[in-house]
Amino acid sequence: MTSTRTADPLGSIDSTELRILDALATTGSLTAAAASLGLSQPAVSQRIKRVETRLAVPLIERSGRGIRLTPAGRILADHGRTVVTEIDAALAAIDDLRGERAGTLRLVGFPSASATLVPALMRELAAEAPDVALQYREAEPPAATAMLREGEVDCALIFDYEGAGELPAGSAFLPLWREEVRLVVSEDRLAGTDSARLAEYSEEHWIAGCEKCRGHLLSAAGEAGFEPDIIQETDNVPAMLAMAAAGGAVALVPGLALAAARTLPDDARAVKLDPPRFRTIGLVSMATANESPQVRLAKRLLATVDGARWGLEPVA
């Protein structure tokens, strides 16, 4: 006695093949469908042929220079679209349970970011992922990147005057913004009106900030042909601005630090440098295949923050 085996559609086609049929219905081209799914054209053709063999019915046919679905192909594409949508929704729900929208994000950032970028990130988190707890600590680089290397934080919001600077082994830097550095000087010591050349201030006393800012001052002054006479040192930007306003010294201050301070003392001016100088702000995280969902979320949300309100330019 001969038995006839009926094809089992549920066991004969998977979600990738359903996506292929949907893409074919939309594009009318094997090549375009393959490109939209990140597959090769031969791979798409082979998958369709295997399904046709298993189901014993043609799914596509030639139509001019392209292809079109047969009635059987259209049925699978129409129903498959619903199936794939449900699968995607289920996977997204599972991802929510373990992923971006829950858990803890451990972030370290520098002081002027604490008053600007970090509150903006907190607002984005509250709107999109209110169940993510942000644990924030403040430190200047390179102390911040050392915390990342030691596993104390998940990512570090840092600045550098030469791109990303020296990073921990196995980490990656995502540049986000560029900010301009200004010269802060008292009104009565201002040599120009709209811009300042560092060489014009070679005889002045100088105020130095953190380790990286001090290094940038030394480098910039060296390029201008002098060694700065650093007589005051402070990481406290409002104090630095007040000292400069008092006329005892001048300082290089990045735009974000000026924005975080909100206002300049009455007797101080922040003028552009000629030629201009910049520093880069970005996020450092460990470059692992299993990067945490919270770090991915931080990258995505920070990229949406409008830095223009603090004079930041997005890095293309």
Secondary structure, DSSP 8 states (H G I E B T S, - for coil): --------HHHH--HHHHHHHHHHHHHS-HHHHHHHHT--HHHHHHHHHHHHHHHTS--EEEETTEEEE-HHHHHHHHHHHHHHHHHHHHHHHHHHHHSTTSSEEEEEE-HHHHTTHHHHHHHHHHHH-TT-EEEEEE--TTHHHHHHHTTS-SEEEEEESSTT-S--TTEEEEEEEEEEEEEEEEGGG---SSEE-GGGGTTSEEEE-SHHHHHHHHHHHHHTT---EEEEE-S-HHHHHHHHHTTS-BEEEEHHHHHHH-S--TTEEEEEEEEEEEEEEEEEEE--TT--HHHHHHHHHHHHS-GGGGT-EE--
